[in-house]
């Protein structure tokens, strides 16, 4: 099958052949074509040298801007999350508070390095304990924020209204795949190219 694009041509556009609906495209000069899909369809087609370059372009060009302001995000995610190991310790005969967390009788947080004399944890592991501490400056590193949002690699794009360079991730998942002639035919996608000037 003929490749969708060659080095002497540039990517001009793409569309679904059945409906005629256009698909956003971005040509980074040379490389292969990649298609970005998310839970409700196709967000765009990118020409780039590597998968990583193509994904960064998708973050910059195709992913939707987050609706929340930075102030709203700080309010929602302005806390530090830490997961600590709770271990058994018979010397604690009743419930007690350690580092602001109530632990049961016979429990305490692990102590490093004393609980690891041979490089492995000696007390019996009980569970992980989540500790959340207010920290307004930690919002951008909060794992819950990172699960739902990301930062555009090259700052805000021309379509962004809030200009904070934060995009919203599709929580139902996304994928970036090589767009082969077979996949384009299966999806009913037509690629438009023109000769390089």
Residue pairs with C-beta under 8 A, 6 or more apart in sequence:
1 181
1 182
2 181
3 181
4 33
4 179
4 180
4 181
4 184
4 191
4 193
5 11
5 32
5 33
5 47
5 191
5 193
7 30
8 195
8 196
9 193
9 194
9 195
9 196
10 27
10 47
10 193
10 194
10 195
10 196
11 25
11 26
11 27
11 33
11 45
11 47
11 191
11 192
11 193
12 25
12 27
12 192
12 193
12 194
13 22
13 23
13 25
13 191
13 192
14 22
14 23
14 25
14 45
14 189
14 190
14 191
14 192
15 21
15 22
15 23
15 189
15 190
15 192
16 23
16 187
16 188
16 189
16 190
17 188
17 189
17 190
18 188
23 42
23 44
23 45
23 189
24 43
24 44
24 45
24 61
24 62
25 44
25 45
25 46
25 47
26 44
26 45
26 46
26 47
26 57
26 61
26 62
27 46
27 47
28 46
28 47
28 48
28 49
28 53
28 54
28 57
29 47
30 47
30 49
31 47
31 48
31 49
31 50
31 53
31 54
32 47
32 48
32 178
32 179
33 45
33 46
33 47
33 178
33 179
33 191
34 45
34 46
34 47
34 48
34 51
34 54
34 176
34 177
34 178
34 179
35 42
35 44
35 45
35 46
35 176
35 177
35 178
35 179
35 183
35 187
35 189
36 42
36 43
36 44
36 45
36 46
36 54
36 55
36 58
36 62
36 174
36 175
36 176
37 43
37 174
37 175
37 176
37 177
38 170
38 172
38 173
38 174
38 175
39 170
39 172
39 173
39 174
42 187
42 189
43 58
43 62
43 63
43 174
44 58
44 61
44 62
45 179
45 189
45 191
46 54
46 57
46 58
46 61
47 54
48 54
48 57
51 176
51 178
54 176
55 176
56 153
56 154
58 176
59 150
59 152
59 153
59 167
60 152
60 153
60 154
60 157
61 157
63 150
63 152
63 167
63 168
63 169
64 167
64 168
65 156
65 159
65 160
65 161
65 162
65 164
65 166
65 167
65 168
66 73
66 149
66 162
66 164
66 166
66 167
66 168
67 168
68 76
68 166
69 162
69 164
70 164
70 166
73 139
73 145
73 149
73 166
74 136
74 139
76 139
76 145
77 139
77 140
77 142
77 144
77 145
78 134
78 135
78 136
78 137
78 138
78 139
78 142
79 132
79 133
79 134
79 135
79 138
79 139
79 142
80 132
80 133
80 134
80 135
80 138
80 142
81 130
81 131
81 132
81 142
81 143
81 144
82 130
82 131
82 132
82 133
83 128
83 129
83 130
83 131
84 99
84 109
84 110
84 128
84 129
84 131
85 109
85 110
85 121
85 125
85 126
85 127
85 128
85 129
86 103
86 107
86 108
86 109
86 110
86 125
86 126
86 127
86 128
86 129
87 107
87 108
87 109
87 110
87 115
87 121
87 123
87 124
87 125
87 126
88 106
88 107
88 123
88 124
88 126
89 106
89 107
89 108
89 123
90 106
92 103
92 105
92 106
92 107
92 108
93 105
93 106
94 105
95 102
95 103
95 104
95 105
96 102
96 103
97 103
98 108
98 109
99 109
99 131
100 131
101 109
101 129
101 131
103 109
103 129
107 126
109 129
110 121
110 123
115 121
115 122
115 123
116 122
139 145
140 151
147 169
147 171
148 168
148 169
148 171
149 166
149 167
149 168
149 169
150 166
150 167
150 169
151 165
151 166
151 167
152 165
152 166
152 167
155 165
156 162
156 163
156 164
156 165
177 183
179 189
179 191
183 189
184 190
184 191
